[in-house]
């Protein structure tokens, strides 16, 4: 939150009273028999106070699981200092005592308080969850309270995709695209490119950019790109490398690459692996395992890229991620 008053920001993050009052006023003005409240995010500013309002008004609500804040205090089921996936039961003592926060343990304690406040109101609502991948669907079913039934429906995120196909060339670059932060595995990408003497292209920005740009001058760091500029870099590549360490819920980058007919090498413990048929449309490696990652790259170096691209094109359907398809799915959910 952009609040210079630290204490006020801490309190507001736990309970935003202004948001409560304004939301209460809004819901009081609506016919709630004909209204559905659809939440995508609330943790950064709005706070769990909104769920006290929806409970008060007995409003029908839908929650799309873009992250894991419905269950996990840090929103990622991830131990950031160790770069490891967390399988602790949320808010158990093992969870509370785990220093999993990217900033500090005191920040983790604040997140625990926030989660306890949220849970008190959140689960008293009638919630219809939307999962955006098989992974988020499974985690939702696993961690929701068992005393009450909360429907969970799978629905893809909409994405504006290109029907342009990339001409895959053996001497083209391997692409890393996204946020340049520790959990994304940029170090694995850079080390593999140097060890295997391959071309690497990094599109994205983040706090690790300057450090890795200085350490790996042989890799091309182009910074953040969007639109036609991003498309230009994508078309210069032959494969996307996605060495992320954490539970990526539904990485849209993989879908975007497949729309171009570009194979991807992805880890086995995030939702990216749902998008790849190992050996047919890309390769899947063991999450966080450098040797497994390198083996997958070597396998891609040996295959017929055009044959793999045919497999991608034949099994990928643009309409699965269209806005029209998404809206139809939403209408079906709203009608339940």
N, C-alpha and C positions, 0 to 999 in steps of 0.2 A: 504494500500500500504506500502511496505517496503522501505520507503524513509525517511532518517534522517533529511532532510531539510523540516521543517514543512510547510513553505510558498509554496515551490515548490510542495509539495504533495497536498496542498489545490488547487492550480491552476491546476495541472495536473489532479486531480479528476474531475474538471469541464470541462477541455478541454485538451486532450492529443495530443499535436501538433506532437510529434514523431509518434504516432499511426496513425494520419491523413496522414502524409507524406508517411509512409510505406504502408498503405492500399491503398492510391491513386496510388502509384507506382505499387502495385500488380494488382489493377483493370485495370490500363492502359495497362497491359500486356495480359489481358484476352479477349476472344471473349465473350462479355456480352450477346450476343444473345443465347449463349449456356451455360450460367453460372447462377447459383442461389446462393445467399449468404444466409447462414442459421446461424442465431444468437441464441445462447443459453444463453449467459451472456456477459455483457460488462461494468457494473458499477464499478467494483473494480479497474480496471487498464485502460482499453481501452478508456472509456468515450464515450460521445455522438458524438464526432468528427467523428466517423465511419459513422454515418448516414448523415453527411454533404457530405462525400465521395460518399456514395451510391446514394444520390440525384444528385450529380454532374454528375455521370456516368449513371443515369437512370437505375440502376441495379435492378433486381428482387430480393426481399428479403423475407425470411421466418423467423418468430420469434416464438420460443417455449416458452410458458409462464410457466417457472419453478418457477417464483416468480411474484411479481406485480409491478416491477420497470418500466414497460411500462406506468404505470398510477400514482402510489403512490410514493411520495418522500422517504418514508422509506422502501418501497418495500413490506410491509406486511399488509396494511390496518389494522394496529394494534397500539393501544396506549400502549407502553411498560410499562411506570411507573404505569399505572392502570390495566394492564393485561386485556384490553378490546378491542373487535373488533371495528374498526372505520368505520362509515358509512358516514363520511363527504365527500363532493364532492372534489376530489383532486385539490389542489391549490386554492380553495375558501378561503375567509378570515377565515372561521371557521377552515379550514385545516391549513392554514399558522400559525395561532395563537395558535394552539394546541401543547402543549409540549409532543409530542408522541415519541420522540427519546429515545432509550435505554441509550444514553450517556448524552446528554445535549440539552438545547434549542438552543444554538449556533450551535451545530451540525445539528439540525433540519433546521436552517436558511440556512446553507450551502447546505443541501439536497434540499431545495426549489429552491435555485439558480440553482443547477444542473438540477433539473427537468424542470425548465423553459427553460434552454438552450437546453436540450434534446427535449422537445416538439416542439421547433421552427424548428428543422431539422427532427425529427423522423416522424412526421405526414405528411410531404411533400413527403414521400416515398410511393411506392406501396407495401403494406405489406400484406402477407398472414400469419395469426396467427395460431398457433397450440395450442389448449387447452388440458390439460392433465387430466381434470376431468370436470364434469358438473358444479362444482363451478367456476373453472377458466373460463369456457366457458361463464357462465352467467355474471361474473364480466367484462370480456372483452367486451361483447356486451353492457353492461351497461355504461362503461366509455370511450369507443372510441368516437372520434368526429363523429357527425351525418351528417356532410356536405359531407362525402365521404364514399363509401362502402369499408370496409376491410373484406375480407373473413376470417372466423374462422372455423377450422376443428378440430374435436375431434380425438386424437390419444394417446393411452396408452404409457407410458414410457416402454421400454423393461426392463426385469428383469430376472436374472438367478435364477430359482426357483428349489427347491428340490421336488422330487416325494416321499420322505420319509414321512410317516404319524406318528404323535406323538401318543403314548399310553396315553390317558388322565386318570389321577388318581385323585380321590377326595382330597387326602392329598398332592398333588403337589403344587408348588408355583405359585403365580401370578407374571407375568413378566412385568417389565417396561424396555423398551429398546429405547435408543436414547440419544440425547444431554441433559445433566443435567443443564438446564437453567430455569429461572423463568416461561417463557411462556409455558413450556412443562408440568407444573402441577405436578412436583415431590412431592411437599408438600401435595397435595391431595392423591397421591398414598401412601406415608409414613403414613400419619394420618389414612387412611382407614385400612391399614394393622395392625396397632397397635390397633385401636379401635375395630376391628372385630376379633382380635387374629388370623390372617391368616399369612401364609408364604409369604414373599415378596422377590423377586430377581430383582436387578437392574443391567442391563448391559448397560454401557455407561460411558462417561466421560464429565466433564464440571466444571465450576467454583463453582457449588453447592455441588460437591461430598464430600469434606472434612466436610463441615458444616452438611450435612444430615447424613453422615456416623457416625459422633460423636453423633448426636441427636437421631439416631435410630439404636442402636447396634444390635437390634433383626432382622434387615433387612440385607440381604446379598448383599453388594456392590462389584461387581467383576471387575469393570472397563471396559475399552474398549475391545471388542472382535470381531474377524472376522473369516471367514472360518469355519473350523471344530470346533474350540473352541466356536464360537457363536452358531453353530448348537447344540453342547452339552448342552448349557444352555437353548436353545429353547425347546429341547426335555425333559427338566426337569420341564417344566411349564404346566399348565392346561388352562391358559387364559392370553391374553395380555390386560393390562389396559393402555388406551391411553387418559389421562386426559388433553390433550393440550387445552390451552385457545385461540389459534389464528387460523386464516384462513389457515390451512394446505391445500396446493393446491392439492396434490396427495400423501399422505404418503405411501411409498412403504412398510413400516413395516407391515401394515394391510394385504396387498397382500401376503407378505412373510409368515405371520402366517397362512393365509387361505390355502396356499399350503401345510402346515403341518397338516391341519385339526384342527387348534387351534382356538377356538372362541375368539372374541375381544369385549371389552367394550369401546365404543367410544363416543365423544361429538357430539351434533347434528348440530353444526354450521361450521364444517369443512368437507372437502371432504371424510374423513374417513367414515362418515355416509352413503355415497353412496355405500360402500362396504359391509354394514351389513344390513341384514334383521332382524329387531328388534324381538327378541324372538325366531328366527329360527337359525341364524348363529352367534348370539352374542346379545348384548344389546346396545341401544343408550340412553344416558343420557343428561340432560340439561347442556350445556357448562358452566363450572365454578361453578356449583351448587354442593356443597359437599353432601347434603342430597340425591339428585338425583343420584349421583355417587355411594354412599353407597347402595342405594336401588337396583341399577343394579347389584352390586356385590352379594348382598343377594339373588337376583333372580337366579343368576348363581349357587350359592351354593345349591339351591333347585332342580335344573333340572337334567335330565339324560344327562350327558356329551356325552355319546356315541351316543345318538339320535341327539344331536346338531352337533356332528362331521359328522354324516351321511349327514345331511343337507348341511354342508359346502362342503363336497366332491362331492355331487351330483350337486351342483350349481357352482362349481369353475372350470374354464377351463385354464389350463397352457398355452395353445397356444395363449390366448388373450394377453399375456405379453412376447411372444417369440420375439427374434430379427428378425426372418423371417417375422412375422406379422407386426412388426414395420417398417421394410424396405419396405414392400409392401405398407403400408400406406403412407410412405414418397414419394415413386415413384408416387403414385396417386396424391399427393399434388403438387409435382414438375411438374407434367404433366399438371396441370390446367392452 
